[in-house]
């Protein structure tokens, strides 16, 4: 049996309440409770982060590479309050490079390139670089702004989730209803963190919450709201808003009142996302901590 000590995974980090930001976001993670076993690396505003976990010593990880990445993403998302980690390919980067050799010729090896700056009627600036072997033009149409945020990454939450989810084999069908409810809730959570818009993320998060809360007993109406509030401390009025918007988004609009309510919900989603994810995370982490009682 081969045990893998160190594992590195590339994941995309995004704010749950702003999955497609209008400006670049540079997330700096502050590790706590990591015991120096976690390292997170990134390149400036590039959303792809390399997460390295040391001293795992888990058997048979080589045979579970796809499952490993998915559990990594779930566990990392549970370790951060308002950040989701998703498995997406790194976007292509367009890099303009001028090689020194292309700006030399036989007559003068030390020929320097000539830079010409021009501005059109709309105020767009372009720079033309002239050299004997190359003419390259670059257009500048906007200024990019990067917002920098420091986010806590709780290593104890990560390791507790990661190790137990590996043992449970959460992506395999289960025989017991409680086990299947647990698995389905995590699948909804996985769909949420891999969503490309807040609308889908919100729906999957609430569905995950519903399945995880009702894992052993079916709660409905006010009892459902009270149970979540007791488990997480989330305000009951906020929970009712979550449920109201989820129900409206799930069903077709049949009249003007439905359309107005849906519009209101869509406008409020950004302000609700952080609190909803925090609530879902608390319930999932509680179930994971008490895993032996539920599975």
FENRA-V428132 format. One record per residue. RES is the residue in three letters. PSI is psi as a letter, one per 30 degrees, with the letter a starting at -180 (* if undefined). BURIAL is + if it has 16 or more other C-alpha atoms within 10 Angstrom, else -. Layout:
# FENRA-V428132
res psi burial
RES PSI BURIAL
RES PSI BURIAL
This chain:
# FENRA-V428132
res psi burial
UNK k -
UNK k -
UNK k -
UNK k -
UNK e -
UNK k -
UNK k +
UNK k -
UNK k +
UNK k +
UNK l +
UNK k +
UNK k +
UNK l +
UNK k +
UNK e +
UNK g +
UNK i +
UNK f +
UNK i -
UNK l -
UNK f -
UNK l -
UNK k +
UNK k +
UNK j +
UNK k +
UNK k +
UNK k +
UNK j -
UNK k +
UNK k -
UNK h -
UNK f +
UNK g -
UNK g -
UNK f -
UNK k +
UNK k -
UNK k +
UNK k -
UNK l +
UNK i -
UNK b -
UNK g -
UNK k +
UNK f +
UNK k +
UNK k +
UNK j +
UNK k +
UNK k -
UNK k +
UNK l +
UNK h -
UNK e -
UNK h -
UNK k +
UNK l -
UNK g -
UNK f +
UNK f -
UNK f -
UNK h -
UNK e -
UNK e -
UNK e -
UNK e +
UNK e +
UNK e +
UNK e +
UNK e +
UNK e +
UNK e +
UNK e +
UNK e +
UNK e +
UNK f +
UNK f +
UNK k +
UNK e +
UNK g +
UNK k +
UNK k +
UNK k +
UNK l +
UNK j +
UNK l -
UNK k -
UNK k -
UNK k -
UNK k -
UNK k -
UNK j -
UNK k -
UNK k -
UNK k -
UNK j -
UNK k -
UNK e -
UNK f -
UNK f -
UNK g +
UNK l +
UNK l -
UNK e -
UNK e -
UNK j -
UNK f -
UNK g -
UNK k -
UNK k -
UNK l +
UNK k -
UNK k -
UNK k -
UNK k -
UNK l -
UNK k -
UNK a -
UNK f -
UNK g -
UNK g -
UNK k -
UNK k -
UNK k +
UNK k -
UNK k +
UNK j +
UNK k +
UNK l +
UNK e -
UNK f -
UNK k -
UNK j -
UNK k -
UNK k -
UNK k -
UNK k -
UNK j -
UNK f -
UNK l -
UNK k -
UNK k -
UNK k -
UNK k -
UNK k -
UNK k -
UNK k -
UNK k -
UNK k -
UNK k -
UNK j +
UNK j +
UNK e +
UNK e -
UNK e +
UNK e +
UNK e +
UNK e -
UNK e +
UNK e +
UNK e -
UNK e -
UNK e +
UNK e +
UNK e -
UNK f -
UNK i -
UNK f +
UNK g +
UNK k -
UNK k -
UNK l +
UNK e -
UNK k -
UNK e -
UNK e +
UNK e +
UNK e +
UNK e +
UNK e +
UNK e +
UNK e +
UNK e +
UNK e +
UNK e +
UNK e +
UNK e +
UNK e +
UNK e +
UNK e +
UNK f +
UNK g +
UNK l +
UNK f -
UNK l -
UNK e +
UNK e +
UNK e -
UNK e +
UNK e +
UNK e +
UNK e +
UNK e +
UNK e +
UNK e +
UNK e +
UNK e +
UNK e +
UNK e +
UNK e +
UNK e +
UNK g +
UNK e +
UNK e -
UNK k -
UNK j -
UNK k +
UNK l -
UNK b -
UNK e -
UNK e -
UNK e +
UNK e +
UNK e +
UNK e +
UNK e +
UNK e +
UNK e -
UNK e -
UNK f -
UNK g -
UNK k +
UNK k -
UNK e +
UNK e -
UNK e -
UNK e +
UNK e -
UNK e -
UNK e +
UNK e +
UNK e -
UNK e +
UNK e +
UNK e -
UNK e +
UNK f +
UNK e -
UNK l -
UNK k -
UNK k -
UNK f -
UNK l -
UNK e -
UNK e -
UNK e -
UNK e -
UNK e -
UNK e +
UNK e +
UNK e -
UNK e -
UNK e +
UNK e -
UNK f -
UNK f -
UNK e +
UNK e +
UNK f -
UNK f +
UNK e +
UNK e +
UNK e +
UNK e +
UNK e +
UNK e +
UNK e +
UNK e +
UNK e +
UNK e +
UNK e +
UNK e +
UNK e +
UNK e -
UNK e +
UNK e +
UNK e -
UNK g -
UNK e +
UNK f -
UNK f -
UNK f -
UNK * +
